[in-house]
Amino acid sequence: SRLIWLHCDFQELSQRLQGDQTRPLFTDPIEAEKLYQKRQKLYQQSADYLLDTTGKSPPELAEEILEREGLS
């Protein structure tokens, strides 16, 4: 099995999570960005590959994954 890092920049992540009350670590934007930066290296080391999700819809990403895996 593969581990795919679905990555987007912090600005987009902030927009996606705006108003989401289920993310307690995201209540303070400054601390959230620090955590985001801290985790980048771990995610990068763990992932088989990265897909940039910035500005893409779930169907677009699914198609990209299928193409990359040779399943489409």
Phi and psi in degrees as a GROMACS rama.xvg file:
@    title "Ramachandran Plot"
@    xaxis  label "Phi"
@    yaxis  label "Psi"
@TYPE xy
-113.151  151.087  ARG-2
-109.971  116.427  LEU-3
-107.36  124.731  ILE-4
-87.8075  110.763  TRP-5
-88.1585  99.661  LEU-6
-106.458  143.974  HIS-7
-144.402  162.424  CYS-8
-72.2169  161.999  ASP-9
-62.2686  -36.5625  PHE-10
-60.8039  -45.331  GLN-11
-66.8056  -40.9972  GLU-12
-58.3032  -43.1985  LEU-13
-59.7782  -42.5956  SER-14
-65.5005  -42.0037  GLN-15
-63.485  -35.4004  ARG-16
-96.1804  1.73833  LEU-17
-58.1324  124.373  GLN-18
83.4333  -1.51656  GLY-19
-78.6067  110.739  ASP-20
-85.6519  -0.6644  GLN-21
-92.5721  5.97608  THR-22
-116.977  81.7779  ARG-23
-63.098  -27.1464  PRO-24
-77.3981  -4.21134  LEU-25
-108.622  12.1065  PHE-26
-74.1287  -29.7853  THR-27
-106.271  109.111  ASP-28
-56.9717  -37.3988  PRO-29
-67.8337  -45.9612  ILE-30
-67.0032  -35.5827  GLU-31
-63.5119  -41.2157  ALA-32
-67.7608  -36.8545  GLU-33
-61.1089  -44.6403  LYS-34
-63.8365  -42.3638  LEU-35
-56.0819  -49.8158  TYR-36
-63.1977  -41.5888  GLN-37
-62.6433  -38.2431  LYS-38
-80.6693  -17.359  ARG-39
-54.0106  -47.4078  GLN-40
-63.5432  -43.1208  LYS-41
-62.7166  -45.4828  LEU-42
-61.1633  -43.6184  TYR-43
-62.6143  -41.5661  GLN-44
-69.0909  -31.8179  GLN-45
-85.3421  -29.8161  SER-46
-78.025  144.754  ALA-47
-72.9773  -37.9011  ASP-48
-161.113  164.838  TYR-49
-109.689  138.57  LEU-50
-118.813  125.798  LEU-51
-79.873  117.043  ASP-52
-93.7758  -2.45989  THR-53
-56.2155  119.18  THR-54
73.893  11.7698  GLY-55
-112.022  148.612  LYS-56
-87.9739  159.842  SER-57
-54.1706  -43.1303  PRO-58
-61.879  -37.6785  PRO-59
-62.8274  -42.3744  GLU-60
-67.6376  -40.0528  LEU-61
-59.6719  -42.8929  ALA-62
-63.6741  -42.1109  GLU-63
-60.2011  -43.0787  GLU-64
-64.0292  -45.9601  ILE-65
-60.2722  -42.5101  LEU-66
-64.3505  -45.6081  GLU-67
-63.6276  -35.1595  ARG-68
-85.7255  -1.61778  GLU-69
71.4773  32.3851  GLY-70
-109.537  4.55982  LEU-71
